[in-house]
Amino acid sequence: MQWVTVSESHAGQRIDNFLMRELKGVPRAHVYRIIRRGDVRIDKKRCKPERKLRLGEQVRVPPYSGADVQQPGPLSPALKQRLLDLVLTENDDYLVINKPSGMAVHGGSGIRLGLIEAVRQVSAAWQHAELAHRLDRETSGCLLIAKNARFLKFAQDQFRGKGVRKEYLALVAGTWPSGVKSVDASLKKDALGEGERIVRVSPEGKAALTRFEIERSYAEATLLRAMPETGRTHQIRVHCQTTGHAILGDAKYTPKPLSSRCPRVASLCLHAARLSFEANEAGDRVDVEADLDPQFAALLTSLDSLENR
């Protein structure tokens, strides 16, 4: 058993993310399990996974030497080159990657090499990389990664303070009502199984607001620009579902399928198209855009072709 004092570089970090670095190679599901059991304490008190650490607090970290510790897999030359090709912008403090659909940001649950574990193996300059935020495995697009602890805290403060602006492209089933410009519905996470969560609209949940603009209307689908004002888990996916127009390719939130005359939807049609944040304390802003994932782009091309027949 060890007690770890929260340093300035970790102040503001969630306890679950803090433990993922302290207990290297431990499956994420186990981290949540020991938090729920009360094996992890902050100043001798039980905590929840989303609890944010404060400077000087004492964190009780239980020992772990289980056989299921997962060491990150080796980085292949092909994956290394792919990651380098996906970099949208970079400086000494951060990089923004155009994350492909289907790539998990973290290892665990049978995934030996998530995006962040792979990034740390690319070069010495990236070995201390940390996720400043997350994207779902099937969501593609702009992902901000901090290269040092100072910028990580700076970026996370921006996300909490709404200093980061995010825009997504989402292809939803059916005709989106032109009068629906926003969805303001509180969201609550429910457990489905070990490490798996589903999000539902609930008055007991956390406040969540997403603004929407129609980009393009098709016969059986609508391309939306979604701008979340808050950063809840699965926020855009659930807000689209609650209007009756779920995102295509979303197996968890059961969208309506397109008819047989339309192209097959191969993956979740949700893309983090644009990210704007402050690069430094002087307030210099960075605005980054990411090209659509190839499968998403191909689907839109096919829908455009059908419309023009």
C-alpha positions as CSV (number, residue, x, y, z in Angstrom):
1,M,0.0,0.0,0.0
2,Q,1.3,3.5,-0.8
3,W,0.1,7.0,-0.2
4,V,0.8,9.5,-3.0
5,T,0.7,13.3,-2.5
6,V,-1.0,15.1,-5.3
7,S,1.5,17.4,-7.0
8,E,0.7,20.6,-9.0
9,S,1.0,18.6,-12.2
10,H,-1.8,16.2,-11.2
11,A,-4.1,18.7,-9.5
12,G,-7.4,18.8,-11.4
13,Q,-6.9,15.4,-12.8
14,R,-9.6,12.7,-12.4
15,I,-8.8,10.0,-10.0
16,D,-9.4,7.2,-12.5
17,N,-7.0,8.8,-15.0
18,F,-4.4,9.3,-12.2
19,L,-4.6,5.6,-11.3
20,M,-4.1,4.5,-14.9
21,R,-0.7,6.0,-14.8
22,E,0.2,4.9,-11.2
23,L,-0.9,1.3,-11.9
24,K,0.7,0.9,-15.3
25,G,-0.7,-2.0,-17.3
26,V,-3.7,-2.6,-15.0
27,P,-6.9,-3.1,-17.0
28,R,-9.2,-0.1,-16.8
29,A,-12.1,-2.3,-15.5
30,H,-9.9,-3.2,-12.5
31,V,-9.3,0.5,-11.7
32,Y,-13.0,1.2,-11.6
33,R,-13.5,-2.0,-9.5
34,I,-11.0,-0.9,-6.8
35,I,-12.5,2.6,-6.7
36,R,-16.0,1.2,-6.2
37,R,-14.8,-1.2,-3.5
38,G,-13.3,1.7,-1.6
39,D,-9.7,0.4,-1.9
40,V,-8.8,3.8,-3.2
41,R,-9.0,6.7,-0.8
42,I,-8.4,10.4,-1.0
43,D,-7.5,11.9,2.4
44,K,-8.9,8.6,3.9
45,K,-12.3,9.1,2.2
46,R,-14.0,7.0,-0.4
47,C,-14.3,8.6,-3.9
48,K,-15.9,8.2,-7.3
49,P,-14.1,7.8,-10.6
50,E,-14.9,11.3,-11.7
51,R,-13.5,12.9,-8.5
52,K,-10.9,15.5,-9.4
53,L,-7.7,15.7,-7.3
54,R,-6.6,18.8,-5.4
55,L,-3.1,19.9,-4.7
56,G,-1.7,18.3,-1.5
57,E,-4.3,15.6,-1.1
58,Q,-3.2,12.1,-0.1
59,V,-4.2,9.3,-2.4
60,R,-4.2,5.7,-1.1
61,V,-3.1,3.5,-4.0
62,P,-3.5,-0.3,-3.3
63,P,-0.9,-2.7,-4.5
64,Y,-1.6,-4.7,-7.6
65,S,0.3,-7.6,-9.1
66,G,-2.4,-9.5,-10.9
67,A,-1.7,-11.9,-13.7
68,D,-4.0,-9.8,-16.0
69,V,-1.7,-6.8,-16.1
70,Q,-1.6,-5.7,-19.7
71,Q,1.7,-4.3,-21.0
72,P,1.3,-2.1,-24.1
73,G,2.0,-4.0,-27.3
74,P,4.9,-3.0,-29.5
75,L,4.5,-0.3,-32.0
76,S,4.9,-1.5,-35.6
77,P,6.8,0.7,-38.1
78,A,3.5,0.9,-40.2
79,L,1.5,2.2,-37.2
80,K,4.2,4.6,-36.2
81,Q,4.2,6.2,-39.7
82,R,0.4,6.2,-39.7
83,L,0.4,8.2,-36.4
84,L,2.9,10.6,-37.8
85,D,0.8,11.1,-40.9
86,L,-2.3,11.8,-38.8
87,V,-0.7,14.8,-36.9
88,L,-2.7,17.9,-37.7
89,T,-0.5,20.4,-35.7
90,E,2.2,20.1,-33.1
91,N,4.5,22.2,-30.9
92,D,6.6,21.6,-27.8
93,D,3.5,21.4,-25.5
94,Y,0.8,19.5,-27.5
95,L,-0.2,17.7,-30.7
96,V,-3.5,17.3,-32.3
97,I,-4.2,14.0,-34.1
98,N,-6.9,13.1,-36.6
99,K,-8.0,9.9,-34.8
100,P,-9.3,7.2,-37.1
101,S,-12.7,5.6,-36.4
102,G,-12.3,2.2,-34.7
103,M,-9.1,3.1,-32.8
104,A,-9.5,3.1,-29.0
105,V,-7.8,6.0,-27.2
106,H,-6.8,3.8,-24.3
107,G,-5.7,0.1,-24.0
108,G,-7.7,-2.3,-21.9
109,S,-10.5,-4.9,-22.3
110,G,-8.4,-7.0,-24.7
111,I,-6.8,-3.9,-26.4
112,R,-3.1,-4.0,-25.7
113,L,-2.3,-0.9,-27.6
114,G,-4.6,2.1,-27.5
115,L,-3.8,5.3,-29.3
116,I,-2.1,7.0,-26.3
117,E,0.1,4.0,-25.6
118,A,1.1,3.9,-29.2
119,V,1.8,7.7,-29.3
120,R,4.2,7.4,-26.3
121,Q,6.3,4.9,-28.3
122,V,6.7,7.1,-31.4
123,S,9.5,9.4,-30.2
124,A,11.2,10.6,-27.0
125,A,9.3,13.9,-27.4
126,W,6.0,12.0,-27.0
127,Q,6.9,9.6,-24.3
128,H,5.1,11.6,-21.6
129,A,2.0,12.2,-23.7
130,E,-1.4,12.3,-22.0
131,L,-5.0,12.7,-23.4
132,A,-6.4,16.2,-22.8
133,H,-9.8,14.8,-23.5
134,R,-11.3,11.7,-25.1
135,L,-13.2,10.5,-28.2
136,D,-15.3,7.3,-28.3
137,R,-13.6,4.4,-30.1
138,E,-15.8,4.8,-33.2
139,T,-15.7,8.6,-33.3
140,S,-13.0,10.0,-35.6
141,G,-11.4,13.5,-35.7
142,C,-9.5,16.1,-33.7
143,L,-7.9,14.7,-30.5
144,L,-5.8,17.0,-28.3
145,I,-2.8,15.3,-26.6
146,A,-0.6,17.1,-24.1
147,K,3.1,16.4,-24.2
148,N,3.9,17.6,-20.7
149,A,2.1,17.8,-17.3
150,R,2.0,21.7,-17.4
151,F,0.0,21.9,-20.6
152,L,-2.2,18.9,-19.6
153,K,-3.5,20.9,-16.6
154,F,-3.8,24.1,-18.7
155,A,-5.8,22.2,-21.4
156,Q,-8.0,20.5,-18.8
157,D,-8.8,23.8,-17.2
158,Q,-9.9,25.1,-20.5
159,F,-12.2,22.1,-21.1
160,R,-13.7,22.6,-17.6
161,G,-14.1,26.4,-18.1
162,K,-15.6,26.0,-21.6
163,G,-12.6,27.7,-23.2
164,V,-12.4,24.9,-25.8
165,R,-14.8,25.0,-28.8
166,K,-15.7,21.8,-30.5
167,E,-17.6,21.1,-33.7
168,Y,-18.7,17.7,-34.9
169,L,-20.3,16.3,-38.1
170,A,-23.0,13.8,-37.5
171,L,-25.1,11.9,-40.1
172,V,-28.4,11.1,-38.5
173,A,-31.4,8.9,-39.7
174,G,-34.4,10.7,-41.2
175,T,-35.2,14.3,-41.7
176,W,-34.0,16.5,-38.9
177,P,-36.6,19.1,-37.9
178,S,-35.5,22.5,-39.0
179,G,-36.9,24.1,-35.8
180,V,-34.6,22.0,-33.6
181,K,-31.6,24.3,-33.1
182,S,-30.5,22.8,-29.8
183,V,-31.1,20.0,-27.3
184,D,-30.9,20.8,-23.6
185,A,-31.3,17.5,-21.7
186,S,-29.5,16.3,-18.6
187,L,-27.6,13.0,-19.0
188,K,-27.0,10.2,-16.5
189,K,-24.6,7.2,-16.9
190,D,-25.9,3.8,-16.0
191,A,-23.9,0.6,-15.7
192,L,-24.6,-2.2,-18.2
193,G,-21.8,-4.6,-17.1
194,E,-18.1,-4.7,-16.1
195,G,-16.7,-1.4,-17.4
196,E,-19.6,-0.8,-19.8
197,R,-21.8,2.2,-19.5
198,I,-24.9,3.6,-21.3
199,V,-26.1,7.1,-21.1
200,R,-29.8,8.1,-20.7
201,V,-31.7,11.4,-20.5
202,S,-32.6,11.9,-16.9
203,P,-33.6,14.8,-14.6
204,E,-31.2,13.3,-12.1
205,G,-28.3,13.6,-14.5
206,K,-25.8,16.3,-15.3
207,A,-26.8,19.3,-17.4
208,A,-25.9,18.9,-21.1
209,L,-26.5,21.2,-24.0
210,T,-25.8,20.7,-27.7
211,R,-26.4,23.1,-30.6
212,F,-27.2,21.9,-34.1
213,E,-27.1,23.2,-37.6
214,I,-28.2,21.4,-40.7
215,E,-25.4,21.0,-43.2
216,R,-27.1,18.8,-45.9
217,S,-30.4,17.0,-46.2
218,Y,-30.8,13.7,-48.0
219,A,-33.8,11.5,-48.7
220,E,-33.3,9.3,-45.7
221,A,-30.7,11.1,-43.6
222,T,-29.4,14.5,-42.5
223,L,-25.9,15.7,-42.1
224,L,-25.6,17.9,-39.0
225,R,-23.0,20.2,-37.5
226,A,-23.2,19.5,-33.7
227,M,-21.6,22.0,-31.2
228,P,-21.6,20.6,-27.6
229,E,-21.6,23.3,-25.0
230,T,-20.9,20.7,-22.3
231,G,-18.7,17.6,-22.5
232,R,-20.8,14.7,-21.2
233,T,-20.1,11.1,-22.2
234,H,-22.0,10.1,-25.4
235,Q,-23.6,13.6,-25.3
236,I,-24.1,14.1,-29.1
237,R,-25.2,10.5,-29.6
238,V,-27.9,10.6,-26.9
239,H,-29.1,14.1,-27.8
240,C,-29.6,13.0,-31.4
241,Q,-31.3,9.8,-30.3
242,T,-33.7,11.7,-28.0
243,T,-35.0,13.7,-31.0
244,G,-35.8,10.4,-32.8
245,H,-32.9,10.8,-35.2
246,A,-30.1,8.7,-33.9
247,I,-26.6,8.8,-35.5
248,L,-26.2,6.2,-38.3
249,G,-23.9,3.3,-37.4
250,D,-24.5,3.7,-33.7
251,A,-25.1,0.2,-32.4
252,K,-25.4,1.3,-28.8
253,Y,-28.2,3.8,-29.4
254,T,-30.1,1.9,-32.1
255,P,-30.5,4.2,-35.1
256,K,-33.0,3.4,-37.9
257,P,-31.3,1.6,-40.8
258,L,-31.3,3.2,-44.3
259,S,-33.3,1.4,-47.0
260,S,-31.7,-1.2,-49.2
261,R,-31.2,1.3,-52.0
262,C,-28.8,3.3,-49.9
263,P,-25.1,2.5,-49.2
264,R,-24.1,0.4,-46.2
265,V,-23.1,2.2,-43.1
266,A,-19.8,0.7,-41.9
267,S,-19.1,2.7,-38.8
268,L,-20.4,5.4,-36.5
269,C,-21.0,8.5,-38.5
270,L,-19.7,11.0,-36.0
271,H,-16.6,13.1,-36.7
272,A,-14.8,15.7,-34.5
273,A,-14.3,18.1,-37.4
274,R,-13.0,21.2,-35.6
275,L,-11.2,22.0,-32.4
276,S,-10.3,25.5,-31.1
277,F,-8.3,26.1,-27.9
278,E,-5.8,28.4,-26.3
279,A,-2.2,27.4,-26.9
280,N,-0.7,29.4,-24.0
281,E,-1.5,31.7,-21.2
282,A,-1.1,34.7,-23.5
283,G,-4.4,33.6,-25.0
284,D,-3.2,32.7,-28.5
285,R,-5.8,30.5,-30.0
286,V,-5.3,27.4,-32.2
287,D,-8.0,26.4,-34.7
288,V,-7.6,22.9,-36.1
289,E,-9.8,21.1,-38.7
290,A,-9.7,17.4,-39.5
291,D,-10.6,15.7,-42.8
292,L,-13.4,13.2,-42.6
293,D,-12.6,9.6,-41.9
294,P,-12.5,7.8,-45.3
295,Q,-15.5,5.5,-44.6
296,F,-17.6,8.5,-43.6
297,A,-16.5,10.5,-46.6
298,A,-17.2,7.6,-48.9
299,L,-20.8,7.3,-47.5
300,L,-21.5,11.0,-48.1
301,T,-20.2,10.7,-51.6
302,S,-22.5,7.7,-52.2
303,L,-25.5,9.7,-50.8
304,D,-24.7,12.7,-53.0
305,S,-24.6,10.4,-56.0
306,L,-28.1,9.0,-55.1
307,E,-29.5,12.5,-54.7
308,N,-28.1,13.6,-58.2
309,R,-29.6,10.6,-60.1
